[in-house]
Amino acid sequence: MGYLNKSLRLLLFIFFCFSAESVSAQDLISIANTFLNDKNYVEAKDAIDEAFEAPDAAQNPRAWYTKARVYHEILKSNNAELKATKANHTAFVAAVVEAYTKTVELTPETNNLHVLANNQLELMWADAINKGVSSFQEGKFDKAYTSFQTAQVSKPADTTAYIYAGLSAQNAGLYDEAIATYLALKDFSKLDKSVYNGLILSSQAAEKPLEQQLDFVEDAVYNYPNHVPYIVQQVRLLVNLNRFTEAESILNTAIKRNPNNGQLVLRQADLYDRIFKEAFVNGEPEKSDHYFEMASEKYERYLSAFPNEFTANYNYSVMINERANRVYIRINLMSKDEYDIRGKEVEEVGHEWTRKALPYMEKAKSIKPDDEKVITALKVYYERLSLVDKLKQLNDEH
């Protein structure tokens, strides 16, 4: 009997559609509500959409509330047949919110539809937040992002949904969406560090152009000028962009404010190391020597505090070995007569640099015993210094 009633209603609706001139918006609203009550959402949507073709429907709060309820139920439904209807999720949510909002605007506060529409908006937001949190905790970050998007649209001025949406998108690998969500928060207030962290990490993960990454980091530094991790990131990007002078100036200022910060000292060592190499390539030996000395002082200062830091040990050894390589290159360019006269003497200078580099590379190996770069470097060092036993042991191990 119930099925027959539904069929009759559907036939009635079809009849009305073919006799549109005799169907009022009010009739279509009633038909939409009937289909809604029977959970025939496709037919309900067709009816209410047709109702809004009438010019007076836009001023009818009952029409708006019916549209909101129909669209809201479609949004919540897991029926696969309705997927295409809400393919553009954000736009569909916006349509639901608009319909509830119009209901509120067109009714006084004491009106039942006014109260119901406000309640539905609150429930829509809360439901989206709860589902988003649940999905996030289950590691379903795509699903969480969609839920938090719903919450964003439901209550646009609430920053909580934006933060969670950005974090969900970031964890889901949707880095462009995460960046857009984090940036949208700037319309509401100053970004906190957690948002800047997400913005910076997402731009790195998405491999955005270095200039764009730098824009985000510099914005973070502007708002949090004494936060060392942002300064470190800023310097790293400037170095990668070969803007050494700017990087040096920023580091000098930061070190004055934070003289004992190890990360800044290490970043200075790395910067001076790079300038040492660049100056030599550019035919500036005095500048190269000057920055070598400064880099050495920074590396040794850092390693005295953090002796087991792999990168510092490895990079310092490589930098020292660069001095050795320059000597060995000179030897290779000598004629036989020149080598017979002073080759051994010059070679010993190279060996001295290699001996100085050696303990730092051996320390690096003790920290990461199987690192291929370290093993390769040590084989070169041992061979140069004729450390036969050590070379044999290393070859036997690897």
C-alpha positions in Angstrom: 0.0 0.0 0.0 2.8 2.4 0.9 4.6 1.6 -2.4 1.4 2.3 -4.3 0.9 5.7 -2.5 4.5 6.7 -3.4 3.9 5.7 -7.0 0.7 7.7 -7.1 2.5 10.7 -5.7 5.2 10.3 -8.4 2.6 10.1 -11.1 0.9 13.2 -9.7 4.2 15.1 -9.7 4.9 14.1 -13.4 1.4 15.3 -14.3 2.0 18.6 -12.6 5.3 19.0 -14.4 3.5 18.6 -17.8 0.9 21.1 -16.7 3.2 23.7 -15.3 0.9 26.5 -16.0 -1.6 25.2 -13.5 0.9 24.4 -10.8 1.7 27.1 -8.2 5.0 27.4 -6.3 3.0 26.5 -3.1 1.8 23.3 -4.7 5.4 22.3 -5.7 6.6 23.1 -2.2 4.0 20.8 -0.8 4.9 18.1 -3.3 8.6 18.5 -2.4 7.7 18.1 1.3 5.8 14.9 0.5 8.6 13.4 -1.4 11.0 14.5 1.3 9.0 12.7 4.0 9.0 9.6 1.8 12.8 10.0 1.4 12.4 10.3 -2.4 15.2 13.0 -2.5 15.6 13.1 -6.3 11.9 13.8 -6.8 11.9 16.2 -3.9 14.8 18.2 -5.4 13.1 18.3 -8.8 10.0 19.7 -7.2 11.6 22.4 -5.1 13.9 23.4 -7.9 10.9 23.9 -10.1 9.2 25.9 -7.4 12.0 28.3 -7.4 11.4 29.0 -11.1 8.4 31.1 -9.9 9.4 34.7 -9.3 7.8 34.9 -5.8 9.5 31.9 -4.4 12.7 33.9 -3.6 10.6 35.8 -0.9 8.9 32.7 0.5 10.6 31.4 3.7 8.7 28.1 3.5 10.2 27.6 0.0 13.7 28.3 1.3 13.3 26.1 4.3 12.0 23.2 2.2 14.9 23.6 -0.2 17.3 23.6 2.8 15.9 20.4 4.2 15.8 18.6 0.8 19.4 19.6 0.0 20.5 18.9 3.5 19.2 15.4 3.4 20.8 14.8 0.1 24.1 16.0 1.6 23.9 13.6 4.5 22.7 10.6 2.4 25.1 7.8 1.5 22.9 6.8 -1.5 25.3 6.3 -4.5 22.6 7.6 -6.8 22.9 11.0 -5.2 26.6 11.3 -5.6 26.5 13.2 -8.9 24.0 15.7 -7.5 26.5 16.8 -4.9 29.7 16.3 -7.0 30.8 19.8 -6.2 30.7 19.3 -2.4 31.5 22.9 -1.4 29.0 24.4 -3.7 26.3 22.0 -2.6 27.0 22.8 1.1 26.9 26.5 0.2 23.4 26.0 -1.3 22.2 24.3 1.9 23.6 27.1 4.0 22.1 29.8 1.7 18.7 28.2 2.0 18.8 28.1 5.8 20.2 31.6 5.9 17.5 33.0 3.6 14.8 31.4 5.8 16.3 33.2 8.9 16.5 36.5 7.0 12.8 36.3 5.8 11.3 35.4 9.2 11.1 37.1 12.6 13.0 35.6 15.5 9.8 34.2 17.0 8.8 32.4 13.8 9.1 28.6 14.0 10.9 28.4 10.7 13.4 31.0 11.9 14.2 28.9 15.0 14.3 25.6 13.0 16.7 27.1 10.4 19.1 28.4 13.0 19.1 25.1 14.8 19.8 23.2 11.6 22.7 25.4 10.8 24.2 24.8 14.3 23.5 21.0 14.0 25.1 21.0 10.5 28.3 22.7 11.8 28.5 20.5 14.9 27.8 17.3 13.0 30.6 18.2 10.4 33.1 19.0 13.2 32.3 15.7 15.0 32.6 13.6 11.8 35.8 15.4 10.9 37.4 14.8 14.2 36.4 11.1 14.1 37.7 10.6 10.6 40.9 12.4 11.5 41.5 10.2 14.5 40.9 7.1 12.3 43.5 8.4 9.8 40.9 9.0 7.1 42.2 12.4 6.3 40.5 12.9 2.9 37.1 12.2 4.6 38.0 14.5 7.5 38.9 17.3 5.1 35.5 17.0 3.4 33.8 17.2 6.8 35.7 20.2 7.9 35.0 21.9 4.6 31.3 21.5 5.4 31.9 23.1 8.8 33.7 26.0 7.2 30.8 26.8 4.9 28.3 26.2 7.7 30.0 28.8 10.0 32.4 30.9 7.9 33.7 33.0 10.7 34.7 30.0 12.8 38.5 29.5 12.5 38.5 26.1 14.1 37.1 24.4 11.0 39.8 26.1 8.8 42.6 25.0 11.0 41.4 21.4 11.1 40.6 21.4 7.4 44.1 22.6 6.6 45.7 20.0 8.8 43.5 17.2 7.3 44.4 18.3 3.8 48.1 18.4 4.7 48.0 14.9 6.1 46.0 13.7 3.1 48.7 15.0 0.8 46.4 17.6 -0.6 49.0 20.3 -0.3 47.4 22.9 -2.6 44.2 22.6 -0.7 46.0 22.9 2.6 47.8 26.0 1.5 44.6 27.6 0.3 42.9 26.8 3.6 45.7 28.2 5.8 45.9 31.3 3.7 42.1 31.8 4.0 42.6 32.2 7.8 44.4 35.5 7.1 41.1 37.1 6.4 40.1 36.5 10.0 43.1 37.1 12.2 46.9 36.9 12.6 48.0 33.4 11.9 49.4 31.5 14.9 52.6 29.4 14.7 50.8 26.1 14.1 49.2 27.5 11.0 52.5 29.0 9.7 54.1 25.6 10.4 51.5 23.9 8.3 51.8 26.4 5.5 55.6 26.1 5.4 55.6 22.3 5.5 52.9 22.1 2.9 54.7 24.4 0.5 57.9 22.3 0.9 56.0 19.0 0.4 54.3 20.4 -2.7 57.7 21.5 -4.0 56.5 25.0 -4.6 59.0 27.5 -6.2 61.6 28.6 -3.7 60.5 32.2 -4.0 56.9 31.2 -3.0 58.2 29.2 0.0 60.3 32.2 1.0 57.2 34.5 0.9 55.5 32.2 3.4 58.5 32.0 5.7 59.2 35.7 5.6 55.6 36.4 6.5 56.0 34.1 9.5 59.3 35.8 10.4 57.5 39.2 10.2 54.9 38.1 12.7 57.3 36.1 14.9 60.7 37.8 14.5 62.4 36.0 17.4 61.2 32.5 16.5 64.5 30.8 15.5 63.0 27.9 13.4 61.5 30.5 11.0 64.8 32.3 10.8 66.6 29.0 10.0 64.1 28.3 7.2 64.5 31.8 5.8 68.2 31.5 5.7 68.0 28.0 4.2 65.9 29.3 1.3 68.0 32.4 0.7 71.1 30.1 0.5 69.3 27.8 -2.0 68.5 30.9 -4.0 72.2 31.9 -3.8 71.3 35.1 -2.0 74.2 34.7 0.4 74.6 38.4 1.3 71.0 38.6 2.6 71.3 35.3 4.4 74.5 36.5 6.1 72.9 39.7 7.2 69.9 38.0 8.7 72.1 35.4 10.5 74.3 38.1 12.0 71.2 39.9 13.4 69.7 36.7 14.7 73.0 35.6 16.4 73.2 38.9 18.2 69.7 38.3 19.7 70.4 34.5 20.3 74.2 34.2 20.8 74.1 30.7 22.1 71.6 29.1 19.7 73.1 26.0 18.2 70.9 25.9 15.1 71.9 29.5 14.2 75.6 28.7 14.7 75.3 25.6 12.5 73.5 27.6 9.8 76.3 30.2 9.9 78.9 27.5 9.5 77.0 26.1 6.5 76.7 29.6 4.9 80.3 30.4 5.4 81.2 27.0 4.0 79.3 27.8 0.8 80.8 31.3 0.5 84.3 29.7 0.9 83.6 27.5 -2.1 81.9 30.1 -4.2 84.6 32.7 -3.7 87.3 30.3 -4.8 85.4 29.5 -8.0 84.9 33.2 -8.6 88.7 33.8 -8.4 88.7 35.4 -4.9 91.2 33.4 -2.9 91.5 35.8 0.0 87.8 36.0 0.5 87.7 32.2 0.2 90.4 31.8 2.9 88.6 34.3 5.2 85.3 32.5 5.0 87.0 29.1 5.5 88.4 30.4 8.8 85.0 31.7 9.9 83.2 28.5 8.9 85.8 26.4 10.8 85.3 28.5 13.9 81.5 28.0 13.7 81.7 24.2 13.0 84.1 23.7 15.9 82.0 25.8 18.2 78.9 23.8 17.2 80.6 20.4 17.5 82.0 21.2 20.9 78.4 21.5 22.1 77.0 18.7 19.8 79.8 16.3 19.0 77.5 13.6 17.8 75.7 15.6 15.1 76.2 13.7 11.9 75.7 16.5 9.4 78.1 18.9 11.1 80.8 16.3 11.3 80.4 15.3 7.7 80.1 18.8 6.2 83.1 20.1 8.2 85.2 17.2 7.0 84.2 17.7 3.4 85.0 21.4 3.7 88.5 20.8 5.1 89.0 18.2 2.4 88.2 20.8 -0.2 91.4 22.5 0.9 93.3 19.2 0.4 91.7 18.8 -3.0 93.0 22.1 -4.1 96.5 21.1 -3.2 96.2 17.8 -5.0 94.9 19.5 -8.1 98.0 21.7 -8.1 100.2 18.6 -7.9 98.4 16.9 -10.8 99.1 20.0 -12.9 102.9 19.9 -12.2 105.4 18.9 -14.8 107.7 16.0 -13.9 110.6 18.3 -13.3 108.5 20.6 -11.0 107.2 17.6 -9.1 110.7 16.2 -8.6 111.8 19.6 -7.1 108.8 20.4 -4.8 106.1 17.9 -5.4 106.5 15.9 -2.1 106.6 19.1 -0.1 103.4 20.4 -1.7 101.8 16.9 -1.3 102.5 17.0 2.4 100.4 20.1 2.7 97.5 18.3 1.1 98.1 15.4 3.5 97.9 17.7 6.4 94.5 18.9 5.4 93.4 15.4 4.9 94.6 14.4 8.3 92.7 17.3 9.8 89.5 16.2 7.9 89.9 12.5 8.8 88.7 12.5 12.5 85.5 14.3 11.6 84.7 11.8 8.8 85.5 8.9 11.2 83.2 10.4 13.7 80.5 10.7 11.1 81.0 6.9 10.4 80.6 6.1 14.0 77.2 7.9 14.0 76.1 6.4 10.7 78.2 3.3 10.1 76.7 2.4 6.7 76.4 5.8 5.1 77.7 5.3 1.5 79.0 8.9 1.2 81.0 8.5 4.4 82.5 5.2 3.4 83.5 6.5 0.0 85.2 9.6 1.5 87.1 7.5 4.1 88.5 5.2 1.4 89.9 8.2 -0.4 91.3 9.6 2.9 93.0 6.3 3.8 94.4 5.8 0.4 95.9 9.3 0.3 97.4 8.9 3.7 98.6 5.3 3.0 96.7 4.0 6.0 96.8 0.5 4.6 95.4 -1.3 7.6 92.4 1.0 8.0 91.7 0.8 4.3 91.8 -3.0 4.4 89.4 -3.1 7.4 87.0 -0.7 5.7 87.0 -2.7 2.5 86.4 -5.9 4.4 83.5 -4.4 6.2 82.0 -2.9 3.0 
